[in-house]
Amino acid sequence: MKKIVLTWLVGLVAWAAFVPTSMAQTIDRSRVAVSPFAQIVPPTGGNGSFYTFLAFTHPSLSTAVSQIEITVSMEGPTDANFEPSGDRSETFTIGAGETHKLFIVATNHPVINPTSNAASFGSRDHFIATSASSAPSGNIRVLTTNTTPTVASSGKFNNLNQISMWGVIFHEANGAGFAMEFIGDMHDSTVLPDGNGSNAVSLTTGRGIN
């Protein structure tokens, strides 16, 4: 019994030592945001589809680097729900002043389709394709590829706080949708104490206005 307890304690200590160097980075709100629900339903017959639309803007905050790379993924559905299988994420770089759009949509959508309607889309339009034979739901995860989000370079930060984002789950039959809420994004304005007095604050890692 003592041996089992000792083994468990050693494993717990090893896990605790591991967290600060890896897991802590991917749950840092300066680096990651999550939207708890997304839905895709392919069009069938006369019924309009559901698709998920997201937009990401670099508003050129004074605290931001000029280019920020992010990865957006849909978590929850099995790999078979995506086409190609398992292709559940898109990575792209947003330049200062740019807005990038991401559609999560079934492959048989007649209009939002980069294959059959390529002329309607450009380099700032991105797609995660789901199977025409399934109606997956899940959650959205947005992650900056920079692993040191709170470290500034010349007073500029490369993190998710510098990006404005919004999204909607759109139902075509009704011509309306459900707004998506992002947990961890720049809606939650933050100021941090700088240690130079009880009233002093530092705005260097503060969040901008969405």
N, C-alpha and C positions, 0 to 999 in steps of 0.2 A: 504493500500500500504506500509506504514512504517513497518507494522508487517511482510509483505512478505520479504522486503529488509533486515530486522533484522534477520529473520530466515535464509536467504541466506548467510548473513555475518557470522553468527554463524557456519553454516555448512562449509563455506570456511575455517574459522579458525581451526575448528576441523580436516578437511582434511589436512591442512598444518602441523598441529602438528603430524598427523599420518605418513606422508611421511618419515621423517627422521628415524623413527624406523623400518619401514618395507620396503616400496617401494624402498627407497634409497639403501638398502642393495642388493636388487635383480637386480638393474641396475648398480651397481658398476662394472667397467670393470675389477677389480681384481677378480670378482666372476663370471661374466657371459660373454658369447660370443654367437653371433647369425650368422648363415649362411642364407642368404635370400631366398635360393631356394633349394628344394629337390624334386625328382620325382621318382615314382615307377610305372612301367607298367608290369603286369603279362605276362608271355610267353603264346602266343596263336598260335596254329598250328605250322608253321615253322618260325614264327616271334620271334626274340630274345627279351628278356625283357630289361627294364631299372631297375636298382636298385641303391640305394645310399650306398656308403661305406665310413666309417670314421675310422681313426686311431688316437690313443692318446698315446703319449710317455712321460714317466717321465725321463728326461735326467739327473737327479741327480745333479741339480744345487746346488751350495753352499748355496743358500738362501732358499732351499726347505726342507720341512719335508719329511720323508721317505715314507709316504703313503698319497695319496690325493684321496678323494672320490668325484666323479662327477655324475650328473644325466644328461643324454642326452635324449631329447624329440623331437618329430616331431609335430609341431604346425600347425594348419590350417584345416586339414581334420576333418570331423565329426568322432565321436566314432565308427560308423558303418564300417568305412574303415579299422579298425584294428581287428586283431584276437589274443586273445580274444577282444571283443568289448571294446574300450576305453583304451586298453593297449598300450599307445603311447610312453612310456619312459623306459629306462634302467638305473639302478644305479649300479656302480661298483667302486672298489678301485684299483688305479694304484700304484704299488710299485716302488721304485727307480730302474731304469734300465729296467722297463717293458714297453711293448707296448701292448695295448688292441685294438681289432678291433670290429667295430659295423657294422652290415649289416641291412639295412632297405629294406626288400625284400618281394615279394608276397609268400604266403604259398605254392603255387604250383610250385615253382622253383625246377627243377629236381636235382640240384647240391647243391646250397646254401640253405640247408634245414637241420636244426638240428634234425628233427624228422626222416626223411628217410635216412639221411647221417651223423648220429651222430659221426661216427668214424673219420670224417675229421676235427672235431672241438674240441677245448679244453676249459679250464676254462677262458681263456682270449679272447674268441670269444663271442660276444653278438648279440642278434637279436631283432629287432622290426618287427613283422610280419603284413603284410597288406593283405587284402582280395584278393582272386584270381579273384573276379568279379568286381574289381574297379581299377582305376589308379589314386591314390591320388597324389597331389602335395602340398607343403607347405614350411615351413622353419624349420631350426634346431636350437634348443636352448641348450646350454651347461652351466651347473650351478654347482658350487661347493657346497657341502652340508654344509661346514663350513660357518657360518654366520658372522664371524669376519675376513674377508680376509686380512685386513691391520694390524692386531695385530700379532706381532711376538712372538714366544716361543723359547727362547734360540737362538735368531737370525735367526730362521727359520720361513718361512711363509707357510700357508696352503691355497693356492689360485690358481686360474687358470693361473696366470702369470708363474707358474713353470712348466706348461704342454705344450708340443708341439703337435699340431694337424694338420691334413690335411684331405681332403675328395674329393670324385669324384662322379659324377652322371654318371654311366657307361651304355653304350648302347652295348649290346652283339652282335647285328647284325653287327655293324661296328668295334667291337673290340677296341673301343675308348670311351672317356668320356669327361665330362666337369669338370674342376677343381672347387672346392668350395672355396669361400672366406669367412673367418670368421671375423666378425666385433667385435673388442674388445679383440682379442687374443694377444699372445706374439710377433706377427710380429712387433707391434708398440713399439719399445724399448723406455723406459722412465727412466729419472733420476729426482729426486725430490730435491728441495733445502732443506737444513737442518737448515737454519736460523742462521748459524754461520759465515756468510759472503757472499758477492755477488757472489763469485766464488766457494763457497763450495757446494757440492752436496752429497746426500745420496743415495747409491745404494741398500739400504735394500729392497725396494719394486720395484726395477727396473725389467724390463723384460729381459728374456734370449734370446737366439738365436734359431730360429725355423729352 
